[in-house]
Every structure is written in structure tokens, then in C-alpha cells.
Amino acid sequence: MYSSELAAIFTTNENLKKSLQQEQVILLNDVDDLTSMSHLLSKNKGVLYSIGSGIFNPMGEDDELTNLGLNINGEWFHRTAENIYLGSRIAYNYCSVNENVLMNKLSDDSINKITGSLSVFELLFGVKFMSTQNENQYLRRFVQTGGGFYIMHSQAEISQSYKHGSEITSSSETVSKVGLNLGVGIIIGDRSNNTKLSIYPVYSVVFTEEPTKFFTVYLGIVFGN
């Protein structure tokens, strides 16, 4: 009886040992797969992704009529030659009108309040020229230029009071035009690190009836090399 019980225990131990060995092989294969994926990602050079935010400042004769605004943006670029990248970017810019300046400029005592805003959506394609980054350098400079579509939306609301009542006047306009931009920036970070910091001022011109110009400064995070 004891011999049969020992045989059963031995068989169970052998089966458990084989099961553990199989689990170990599976685990090692998973580790190898993760290592291979990490190695592949580290070798995937020449692709840059970035997200960022910054300030938006309309320019021109009436630039004092708007307040300093905000911007959010995202970019994707792929290296096509040594230190040359082609890609695209999307961005959204927003600012409000400067009520005090606008009321003083209109000089109308019947106006109680003015509200309004300007927003610009960008869909652009461009080229980025990068400087060479050596092993011990933490700074990489670049020049970026491109063109594409700008969708601009402006809206305003004026509240006026008269002797026999009041009136609120609203207006809005949306236009879609082509334009160009040019910027010079820096990317800060170790060459081997896939996450870096980017500072990027840009000047843009939109070809409206009278060209619309604005200046933006971005602070962003760059992924890739």
C-alpha cells in the first residue's frame, strides 16, 4: 500500500516539476519578446512626435485690441535624409478681445460691455532641418517651415444702452485660408533619451485680404530621435 502511495506522490511531483518547467519556458519567452520589442523601439530612429502648449499673440496694426492668448499643438515628423525631417502639425490658438482698449477706440458712450474672441485652427505640412547632436551634447537646434490651412473664427458681442432701452448686437465670422510659418527652436535632452524638452517660437502669415500675422511660442515634450 505504501509503495503505491509513494509512486503516486512521485508521479505528482514529476508532473508538478514538468508544469513548472513549462511555465518557466513561457515566462522566458515573454521576457525575450519584451526585450526584442524594447530593442526594436530603441532602434526605431528618425521619428519625432511632440505635444506642447504656449502663448498666442496676434500681430498687426490692431494687435492691441486682443489679449495674449494660449495655444496647444501636436506634431509628427519622419527623417527622410540626414538631419532633414518631413511631417505635419495641428494646432489650436485662442485669445479674447481687450475690452477696455476696444471701448476707448470706439468712443461710444452707449456701449456698456464688449466681449469677443479669436480662434485659429492650423493644419500644416512642413520640413524640419536639425543640427547634428554628438554624444556629449544636450542641445539640438532646428529650423522649421511649412504651410497649409488656417481656419479662423472671430466673434463679438456688444451691449448698448439708450434712453428708451438697450440692445445687444452679436456678430461672428469664419474664414479658411492658406498660410505659411517659420520657426527656430531647440530640443534639450540627452541623445540616448527618447523623451526631451522643446522650445519653439513661430511666426505665421495667413493670406487673408489683409494678411493676418501672429506669433506663438511653444514649450513641448518631444518623443523619439
C-alpha positions as a Python dict, from the first residue, in 0.01 Angstrom:
ca = {
    (1, 'M'): (0, 0, 0),
    (2, 'Y'): (282, 238, 94),
    (3, 'S'): (464, 168, -230),
    (4, 'S'): (157, 265, -435),
    (5, 'E'): (116, 587, -235),
    (6, 'L'): (486, 673, -281),
    (7, 'A'): (453, 605, -653),
    (8, 'A'): (152, 837, -670),
    (9, 'I'): (339, 1112, -483),
    (10, 'F'): (644, 1067, -707),
    (11, 'T'): (424, 1089, -1017),
    (12, 'T'): (256, 1403, -884),
    (13, 'N'): (592, 1564, -810),
    (14, 'E'): (717, 1480, -1157),
    (15, 'N'): (406, 1632, -1316),
    (16, 'L'): (442, 1943, -1100),
    (17, 'K'): (808, 1970, -1196),
    (18, 'K'): (725, 1946, -1566),
    (19, 'S'): (448, 2205, -1525),
    (20, 'L'): (686, 2446, -1352),
    (21, 'Q'): (945, 2394, -1626),
    (22, 'Q'): (683, 2472, -1890),
    (23, 'E'): (579, 2787, -1705),
    (24, 'Q'): (944, 2890, -1681),
    (25, 'V'): (988, 2846, -2056),
    (26, 'I'): (676, 3054, -2126),
    (27, 'L'): (796, 3326, -1888),
    (28, 'L'): (1141, 3334, -2050),
    (29, 'N'): (979, 3360, -2394),
    (30, 'D'): (769, 3654, -2274),
    (31, 'V'): (1081, 3824, -2139),
    (32, 'D'): (1257, 3765, -2471),
    (33, 'D'): (958, 3915, -2656),
    (34, 'L'): (961, 4226, -2434),
    (35, 'T'): (1338, 4260, -2474),
    (36, 'S'): (1307, 4229, -2851),
    (37, 'M'): (1028, 4491, -2859),
    (38, 'S'): (1231, 4731, -2644),
    (39, 'H'): (1534, 4676, -2868),
    (40, 'L'): (1321, 4740, -3177),
    (41, 'L'): (1180, 5063, -3033),
    (42, 'S'): (1526, 5185, -2937),
    (43, 'K'): (1642, 5120, -3293),
    (44, 'N'): (1343, 5299, -3447),
    (45, 'K'): (1538, 5618, -3512),
    (46, 'G'): (1422, 5907, -3721),
    (47, 'V'): (1068, 5961, -3591),
    (48, 'L'): (972, 6261, -3378),
    (49, 'Y'): (640, 6312, -3200),
    (50, 'S'): (569, 6619, -2990),
    (51, 'I'): (291, 6777, -2787),
    (52, 'G'): (303, 7121, -2637),
    (53, 'S'): (138, 7441, -2530),
    (54, 'G'): (232, 7806, -2530),
    (55, 'I'): (130, 8165, -2592),
    (56, 'F'): (-54, 8310, -2890),
    (57, 'N'): (-4, 8673, -2986),
    (58, 'P'): (-183, 8827, -3287),
    (59, 'M'): (24, 9095, -3464),
    (60, 'G'): (-51, 9394, -3683),
    (61, 'E'): (-196, 9744, -3663),
    (62, 'D'): (-475, 9637, -3427),
    (63, 'D'): (-278, 9393, -3213),
    (64, 'E'): (-359, 9600, -2902),
    (65, 'L'): (-726, 9503, -2941),
    (66, 'T'): (-660, 9145, -2828),
    (67, 'N'): (-519, 8995, -2511),
    (68, 'L'): (-233, 8749, -2503),
    (69, 'G'): (-377, 8406, -2582),
    (70, 'L'): (-299, 8037, -2549),
    (71, 'N'): (-201, 7760, -2787),
    (72, 'I'): (-198, 7379, -2790),
    (73, 'N'): (-31, 7177, -3064),
    (74, 'G'): (93, 6840, -3178),
    (75, 'E'): (349, 6739, -3439),
    (76, 'W'): (473, 6429, -3621),
    (77, 'F'): (794, 6425, -3825),
    (78, 'H'): (985, 6147, -4001),
    (79, 'R'): (1350, 6167, -4104),
    (80, 'T'): (1391, 6143, -4482),
    (81, 'A'): (1759, 6240, -4504),
    (82, 'E'): (2044, 6318, -4269),
    (83, 'N'): (1909, 6583, -4026),
    (84, 'I'): (1607, 6656, -4251),
    (85, 'Y'): (1255, 6565, -4137),
    (86, 'L'): (920, 6590, -4315),
    (87, 'G'): (593, 6591, -4129),
    (88, 'S'): (277, 6765, -4021),
    (89, 'R'): (134, 6958, -3730),
    (90, 'I'): (-201, 7061, -3591),
    (91, 'A'): (-255, 7350, -3352),
    (92, 'Y'): (-534, 7546, -3188),
    (93, 'N'): (-491, 7911, -3085),
    (94, 'Y'): (-730, 8125, -2882),
    (95, 'C'): (-738, 8480, -2746),
    (96, 'S'): (-1002, 8723, -2619),
    (97, 'V'): (-1052, 9087, -2708),
    (98, 'N'): (-919, 9363, -2486),
    (99, 'E'): (-1246, 9524, -2378),
    (100, 'N'): (-1100, 9844, -2233),
    (101, 'V'): (-886, 9926, -2535),
    (102, 'L'): (-1168, 9847, -2777),
    (103, 'M'): (-1422, 10063, -2589),
    (104, 'N'): (-1181, 10355, -2580),
    (105, 'K'): (-1117, 10319, -2951),
    (106, 'L'): (-1488, 10313, -3039),
    (107, 'S'): (-1562, 10616, -2814),
    (108, 'D'): (-1933, 10540, -2792),
    (109, 'D'): (-2095, 10628, -2457),
    (110, 'S'): (-2389, 10398, -2527),
    (111, 'I'): (-2165, 10086, -2513),
    (112, 'N'): (-2174, 9910, -2175),
    (113, 'K'): (-1976, 9597, -2250),
    (114, 'I'): (-1784, 9429, -2531),
    (115, 'T'): (-1687, 9064, -2538),
    (116, 'G'): (-1525, 8868, -2816),
    (117, 'S'): (-1258, 8622, -2917),
    (118, 'L'): (-1039, 8499, -3200),
    (119, 'S'): (-952, 8133, -3257),
    (120, 'V'): (-725, 7984, -3521),
    (121, 'F'): (-702, 7616, -3612),
    (122, 'E'): (-390, 7508, -3804),
    (123, 'L'): (-339, 7203, -4025),
    (124, 'L'): (9, 7228, -4175),
    (125, 'F'): (276, 7029, -4355),
    (126, 'G'): (640, 7118, -4324),
    (127, 'V'): (1008, 7042, -4314),
    (128, 'K'): (1243, 7049, -4016),
    (129, 'F'): (1619, 7098, -4051),
    (130, 'M'): (1804, 6963, -3746),
    (131, 'S'): (2158, 7021, -3629),
    (132, 'T'): (2381, 6720, -3562),
    (133, 'Q'): (2385, 6605, -3200),
    (134, 'N'): (2705, 6446, -3071),
    (135, 'E'): (2731, 6204, -2779),
    (136, 'N'): (2803, 6464, -2509),
    (137, 'Q'): (2568, 6736, -2637),
    (138, 'Y'): (2236, 6810, -2464),
    (139, 'L'): (2119, 7076, -2710),
    (140, 'R'): (1994, 7033, -3065),
    (141, 'R'): (1889, 7330, -3278),
    (142, 'F'): (1641, 7326, -3563),
    (143, 'V'): (1469, 7544, -3822),
    (144, 'Q'): (1115, 7455, -3926),
    (145, 'T'): (898, 7593, -4202),
    (146, 'G'): (578, 7486, -4367),
    (147, 'G'): (238, 7577, -4499),
    (148, 'G'): (-120, 7463, -4502),
    (149, 'F'): (-468, 7558, -4395),
    (150, 'Y'): (-574, 7806, -4127),
    (151, 'I'): (-937, 7816, -4011),
    (152, 'M'): (-1004, 8143, -3827),
    (153, 'H'): (-1317, 8218, -3628),
    (154, 'S'): (-1391, 8556, -3470),
    (155, 'Q'): (-1696, 8657, -3270),
    (156, 'A'): (-1803, 8967, -3080),
    (157, 'E'): (-2096, 9083, -2869),
    (158, 'I'): (-2170, 9449, -2793),
    (159, 'S'): (-2414, 9558, -2523),
    (160, 'Q'): (-2554, 9911, -2560),
    (161, 'S'): (-2793, 10122, -2351),
    (162, 'Y'): (-3010, 10402, -2484),
    (163, 'K'): (-3254, 10645, -2326),
    (164, 'H'): (-3550, 10423, -2405),
    (165, 'G'): (-3397, 10077, -2386),
    (166, 'S'): (-3098, 9857, -2453),
    (167, 'E'): (-2963, 9643, -2734),
    (168, 'I'): (-2720, 9353, -2773),
    (169, 'T'): (-2551, 9309, -3109),
    (170, 'S'): (-2370, 8986, -3196),
    (171, 'S'): (-2154, 8902, -3495),
    (172, 'S'): (-1929, 8617, -3599),
    (173, 'E'): (-1720, 8516, -3898),
    (174, 'T'): (-1530, 8205, -4005),
    (175, 'V'): (-1276, 8202, -4286),
    (176, 'S'): (-1043, 7931, -4417),
    (177, 'K'): (-722, 8041, -4586),
    (178, 'V'): (-378, 7911, -4669),
    (179, 'G'): (-70, 8041, -4495),
    (180, 'L'): (295, 7988, -4412),
    (181, 'N'): (504, 7974, -4096),
    (182, 'L'): (868, 7985, -3996),
    (183, 'G'): (1023, 7896, -3663),
    (184, 'V'): (1357, 7838, -3496),
    (185, 'G'): (1383, 7619, -3188),
    (186, 'I'): (1591, 7398, -2963),
    (187, 'I'): (1548, 7046, -2830),
    (188, 'I'): (1703, 6982, -2487),
    (189, 'G'): (1793, 6633, -2373),
    (190, 'D'): (2044, 6350, -2383),
    (191, 'R'): (2095, 6193, -2724),
    (192, 'S'): (2011, 5844, -2595),
    (193, 'N'): (1694, 5961, -2419),
    (194, 'N'): (1371, 5923, -2617),
    (195, 'T'): (1195, 6199, -2417),
    (196, 'K'): (1319, 6558, -2447),
    (197, 'L'): (1210, 6919, -2396),
    (198, 'S'): (1144, 7156, -2686),
    (199, 'I'): (1122, 7538, -2703),
    (200, 'Y'): (992, 7666, -3033),
    (201, 'P'): (893, 8026, -3134),
    (202, 'V'): (699, 8053, -3464),
    (203, 'Y'): (594, 8340, -3690),
    (204, 'S'): (286, 8277, -3909),
    (205, 'V'): (126, 8463, -4200),
    (206, 'V'): (-225, 8381, -4325),
    (207, 'F'): (-319, 8512, -4668),
    (208, 'T'): (-645, 8688, -4589),
    (209, 'E'): (-749, 9006, -4775),
    (210, 'E'): (-511, 9191, -4545),
    (211, 'P'): (-255, 8931, -4429),
    (212, 'T'): (-318, 8805, -4076),
    (213, 'K'): (0, 8766, -3875),
    (214, 'F'): (62, 8612, -3536),
    (215, 'F'): (349, 8497, -3319),
    (216, 'T'): (349, 8187, -3100),
    (217, 'V'): (597, 8039, -2853),
    (218, 'Y'): (565, 7670, -2764),
    (219, 'L'): (700, 7466, -2477),
    (220, 'G'): (664, 7096, -2551),
    (221, 'I'): (773, 6737, -2496),
    (222, 'V'): (941, 6552, -2782),
    (223, 'F'): (938, 6172, -2814),
    (224, 'G'): (1180, 5989, -3041),
    (225, 'N'): (1513, 6065, -3208),
}
